[in-house]
Amino acid sequence: MTDDIVNLSVMADHGIICSMSRSGNVWDNAAMNSLFSSLKTERTANKIYKTRDEARADVFDYIERFYNTTRRHSTIGYLSPVEFERTVRLA
């Protein structure tokens, strides 16, 4: 069995449906891959969490208090997501 088939089998066993599109189309998960890369690089790479709750709280803090409100994103004109949404609503 290939790794892909094994992964799909494990996912199916847990009621998870894969969200990938056709082979070679990488755009579906680009935004999430960018978030996860930033999260790992900027926040979690050098941390050891004592509990799952501590990790959850830190990831929540990163996303809600930094990534969405302060961190600038090149794909939206170097604005934070919150600033970008404000700008779009005003237009």
CNS distance restraints for C-alpha pairs under 8 A (distance, minus, plus):
assign (resid   1 and name CA) (resid   5 and name CA) 6.28 0.50 0.50
assign (resid   1 and name CA) (resid   6 and name CA) 6.56 0.50 0.50
assign (resid   2 and name CA) (resid   6 and name CA) 6.35 0.50 0.50
assign (resid   3 and name CA) (resid   7 and name CA) 6.04 0.50 0.50
assign (resid   4 and name CA) (resid   8 and name CA) 6.12 0.50 0.50
assign (resid   5 and name CA) (resid   9 and name CA) 6.07 0.50 0.50
assign (resid   6 and name CA) (resid  10 and name CA) 6.21 0.50 0.50
assign (resid   7 and name CA) (resid  11 and name CA) 6.09 0.50 0.50
assign (resid   8 and name CA) (resid  12 and name CA) 6.04 0.50 0.50
assign (resid   8 and name CA) (resid  18 and name CA) 7.46 0.50 0.50
assign (resid   9 and name CA) (resid  13 and name CA) 6.14 0.50 0.50
assign (resid  10 and name CA) (resid  14 and name CA) 6.52 0.50 0.50
assign (resid  11 and name CA) (resid  15 and name CA) 6.29 0.50 0.50
assign (resid  11 and name CA) (resid  16 and name CA) 4.89 0.50 0.50
assign (resid  11 and name CA) (resid  17 and name CA) 6.75 0.50 0.50
assign (resid  11 and name CA) (resid  18 and name CA) 7.59 0.50 0.50
assign (resid  12 and name CA) (resid  16 and name CA) 5.48 0.50 0.50
assign (resid  12 and name CA) (resid  17 and name CA) 6.71 0.50 0.50
assign (resid  19 and name CA) (resid  28 and name CA) 7.94 0.50 0.50
assign (resid  20 and name CA) (resid  28 and name CA) 6.59 0.50 0.50
assign (resid  20 and name CA) (resid  29 and name CA) 7.61 0.50 0.50
assign (resid  21 and name CA) (resid  25 and name CA) 6.30 0.50 0.50
assign (resid  21 and name CA) (resid  26 and name CA) 7.93 0.50 0.50
assign (resid  21 and name CA) (resid  28 and name CA) 6.91 0.50 0.50
assign (resid  26 and name CA) (resid  30 and name CA) 6.69 0.50 0.50
assign (resid  29 and name CA) (resid  33 and name CA) 5.98 0.50 0.50
assign (resid  30 and name CA) (resid  34 and name CA) 6.11 0.50 0.50
assign (resid  31 and name CA) (resid  35 and name CA) 6.32 0.50 0.50
assign (resid  32 and name CA) (resid  36 and name CA) 6.11 0.50 0.50
assign (resid  33 and name CA) (resid  37 and name CA) 6.03 0.50 0.50
assign (resid  34 and name CA) (resid  38 and name CA) 6.18 0.50 0.50
assign (resid  35 and name CA) (resid  39 and name CA) 6.01 0.50 0.50
assign (resid  36 and name CA) (resid  40 and name CA) 6.08 0.50 0.50
assign (resid  37 and name CA) (resid  41 and name CA) 6.05 0.50 0.50
assign (resid  38 and name CA) (resid  42 and name CA) 5.60 0.50 0.50
assign (resid  38 and name CA) (resid  43 and name CA) 7.71 0.50 0.50
assign (resid  39 and name CA) (resid  43 and name CA) 5.38 0.50 0.50
assign (resid  39 and name CA) (resid  44 and name CA) 6.40 0.50 0.50
assign (resid  39 and name CA) (resid  59 and name CA) 7.70 0.50 0.50
assign (resid  39 and name CA) (resid  62 and name CA) 7.47 0.50 0.50
assign (resid  40 and name CA) (resid  44 and name CA) 4.88 0.50 0.50
assign (resid  40 and name CA) (resid  45 and name CA) 5.09 0.50 0.50
assign (resid  41 and name CA) (resid  45 and name CA) 5.76 0.50 0.50
assign (resid  43 and name CA) (resid  47 and name CA) 7.63 0.50 0.50
assign (resid  43 and name CA) (resid  62 and name CA) 7.27 0.50 0.50
assign (resid  44 and name CA) (resid  48 and name CA) 7.95 0.50 0.50
assign (resid  49 and name CA) (resid  54 and name CA) 6.14 0.50 0.50
assign (resid  49 and name CA) (resid  55 and name CA) 5.66 0.50 0.50
assign (resid  50 and name CA) (resid  54 and name CA) 6.70 0.50 0.50
assign (resid  50 and name CA) (resid  55 and name CA) 7.89 0.50 0.50
assign (resid  51 and name CA) (resid  55 and name CA) 6.51 0.50 0.50
assign (resid  52 and name CA) (resid  56 and name CA) 6.11 0.50 0.50
assign (resid  53 and name CA) (resid  57 and name CA) 6.06 0.50 0.50
assign (resid  54 and name CA) (resid  58 and name CA) 6.21 0.50 0.50
assign (resid  55 and name CA) (resid  59 and name CA) 6.16 0.50 0.50
assign (resid  56 and name CA) (resid  60 and name CA) 6.05 0.50 0.50
assign (resid  57 and name CA) (resid  61 and name CA) 6.04 0.50 0.50
assign (resid  58 and name CA) (resid  62 and name CA) 6.15 0.50 0.50
assign (resid  59 and name CA) (resid  63 and name CA) 6.24 0.50 0.50
assign (resid  60 and name CA) (resid  64 and name CA) 5.89 0.50 0.50
assign (resid  60 and name CA) (resid  65 and name CA) 7.90 0.50 0.50
assign (resid  61 and name CA) (resid  65 and name CA) 5.31 0.50 0.50
assign (resid  61 and name CA) (resid  66 and name CA) 7.15 0.50 0.50
assign (resid  62 and name CA) (resid  66 and name CA) 5.19 0.50 0.50
assign (resid  62 and name CA) (resid  67 and name CA) 6.01 0.50 0.50
assign (resid  63 and name CA) (resid  67 and name CA) 4.68 0.50 0.50
assign (resid  63 and name CA) (resid  68 and name CA) 5.92 0.50 0.50
assign (resid  64 and name CA) (resid  68 and name CA) 5.66 0.50 0.50
assign (resid  64 and name CA) (resid  69 and name CA) 6.92 0.50 0.50
assign (resid  65 and name CA) (resid  69 and name CA) 5.99 0.50 0.50
assign (resid  65 and name CA) (resid  70 and name CA) 7.39 0.50 0.50
assign (resid  66 and name CA) (resid  70 and name CA) 4.98 0.50 0.50
assign (resid  66 and name CA) (resid  71 and name CA) 5.89 0.50 0.50
assign (resid  67 and name CA) (resid  71 and name CA) 4.91 0.50 0.50
assign (resid  67 and name CA) (resid  72 and name CA) 7.93 0.50 0.50
assign (resid  67 and name CA) (resid  80 and name CA) 7.45 0.50 0.50
assign (resid  67 and name CA) (resid  81 and name CA) 7.94 0.50 0.50
assign (resid  68 and name CA) (resid  80 and name CA) 5.97 0.50 0.50
assign (resid  68 and name CA) (resid  81 and name CA) 5.17 0.50 0.50
assign (resid  68 and name CA) (resid  82 and name CA) 5.93 0.50 0.50
assign (resid  69 and name CA) (resid  80 and name CA) 5.60 0.50 0.50
assign (resid  69 and name CA) (resid  81 and name CA) 6.45 0.50 0.50
assign (resid  69 and name CA) (resid  82 and name CA) 5.39 0.50 0.50
assign (resid  69 and name CA) (resid  83 and name CA) 7.35 0.50 0.50
assign (resid  70 and name CA) (resid  80 and name CA) 5.53 0.50 0.50
assign (resid  71 and name CA) (resid  79 and name CA) 7.59 0.50 0.50
assign (resid  71 and name CA) (resid  80 and name CA) 5.36 0.50 0.50
assign (resid  72 and name CA) (resid  78 and name CA) 4.82 0.50 0.50
assign (resid  72 and name CA) (resid  79 and name CA) 4.72 0.50 0.50
assign (resid  72 and name CA) (resid  80 and name CA) 4.48 0.50 0.50
assign (resid  72 and name CA) (resid  81 and name CA) 7.64 0.50 0.50
assign (resid  73 and name CA) (resid  77 and name CA) 6.79 0.50 0.50
assign (resid  73 and name CA) (resid  78 and name CA) 4.73 0.50 0.50
assign (resid  73 and name CA) (resid  79 and name CA) 5.73 0.50 0.50
assign (resid  73 and name CA) (resid  80 and name CA) 6.00 0.50 0.50
assign (resid  73 and name CA) (resid  81 and name CA) 7.49 0.50 0.50
assign (resid  74 and name CA) (resid  78 and name CA) 4.58 0.50 0.50
assign (resid  74 and name CA) (resid  79 and name CA) 7.45 0.50 0.50
assign (resid  76 and name CA) (resid  80 and name CA) 7.83 0.50 0.50
assign (resid  76 and name CA) (resid  81 and name CA) 7.70 0.50 0.50
assign (resid  76 and name CA) (resid  84 and name CA) 6.81 0.50 0.50
assign (resid  79 and name CA) (resid  83 and name CA) 5.85 0.50 0.50
assign (resid  79 and name CA) (resid  84 and name CA) 5.79 0.50 0.50
assign (resid  80 and name CA) (resid  84 and name CA) 6.10 0.50 0.50
assign (resid  81 and name CA) (resid  85 and name CA) 6.13 0.50 0.50
assign (resid  82 and name CA) (resid  86 and name CA) 6.30 0.50 0.50
assign (resid  83 and name CA) (resid  87 and name CA) 6.21 0.50 0.50
assign (resid  84 and name CA) (resid  88 and name CA) 6.20 0.50 0.50
assign (resid  85 and name CA) (resid  89 and name CA) 6.17 0.50 0.50
assign (resid  86 and name CA) (resid  90 and name CA) 6.31 0.50 0.50
assign (resid  87 and name CA) (resid  91 and name CA) 6.39 0.50 0.50
